[in-house]
């Protein structure tokens, strides 16, 4: 067999796969297939096959080429999200884009990302030549210096897409722990991951009403939540040029200084009161216990609106949980007393101490008292105190300075519950797709850039989710 190229006067040559044969002592040819529409690379392979270049090849040394589809698809999403455009044309921008895409598809350190890049078509898709981990660290340094500009341009794109600036922004914080001890921002603080004894950083994420990330900031690990609010006001006012907006912050996030700072800039807020603040208002008579009998109501206090919300599902769940804990405690007390009764060498005092620790860790100490009489542990339950402890089950109180004419009580409650969108973003960043941990950097600037990379990667995953919802009505 051979490949024949048949010239045509006014069109492309016809390419035919032919073979020779003998008939009546004469050599003739016949056409097996028309290959004119084949791509050039496939034609070249067929010509080599016909020439016998693959004779004797067993296929054992066959290797896979670079993977193309992963980076191609992710870059397409990055283009849609506007990230490729705002990164610009600087040499570091392509490496920064690679870091963002690799955070989604690979995760891990810069060194492992270099190894991963060797298996993917980074040259064809991103136009990158060879690079090493030092180049990626240099890209992190560049990205840290460009963060405010990139956030500002992405915000402008958000405004252009929606036709107006956001009337409401959501803000929340989380923490991320370290295994090492050398990061410049790492400090001991309140750890939301339940990792006691670990150094950590604090991450604040500012989003639009729909959960679209607008800006992210990284703070030292011992930074208190309310002290991060001032920085967000600066972003809204100076970086984005927003003149009027409502900031929604979680329970205890927006305190007196934050409220004053927001008011000074003409901004308004929605936040939730802590249990301690609610109980103080109850003692002062500002709130009445019967308010919690309704699903939704509001009162005014010191020029602010207090929106009282009750969730019956949560209330029932908390009641059952408390009852289950009391049942477990009584079983443990009975088991311990039986053990002490059977063994004269058993220490009743140690058993009492262990059970008291259990009561404290399960937050039953307000209405449960454990005592001992003649080596028998007694459990006393104060029913009045128990009822008072469960008074706020399923209830929360929102405070806002937004006028009723702009938002009624139900809307205020709905906007506060929108904070779950920020929490969902945090879950994506810290687990699932992006896995921001472990953090393999030490310098403060690179730590902030690493978190910024995760935020930009989050925007791409949200773009992907939006495409799935549009095409299939679901993301799962």
Secondary structure, DSSP 4 states (H G I P E B T S, - for coil): -EEEEE--SSSPPEEEEEEEEEETTEEEEEEEEE-TTS-HHHHHHHHHHHTTTTTT--STT-----B-HHHHHHHHHHHHHTHHHHH-SSHHHHHHHHHHHHHHHT-S-HHHHHHHHTTBTHHHHH------HHHHHHHHHHHHHHHHHHHHHHHHHHHHHHTS--SEEEEEEEEEE-SSS--TT-B----TT--TT--EEEEEEEEETT--EEEEEEEETT--GGGGHHHHHHIIIIIS---S-EEEE-TTTS-HHHHHHHHHTT-EEEEE--HHHHHHHHHHTSS-GGGGGSSEEEEEETTEEEEEEE-HHHHHHHHHHHHHHHHHHHHHHHHHHHHHHH-TTS-HHHHHHHHHHHHHHTT-TTTEEEEEETTEEEEEE-HHHHHHHTTTTTEEEEEE---TTT--HHHHHHHHHTHHHHHHHHHHHHSTTT---S----SHHHHHHHHHHHHHHHHHHHHHHHHHHHHHS---
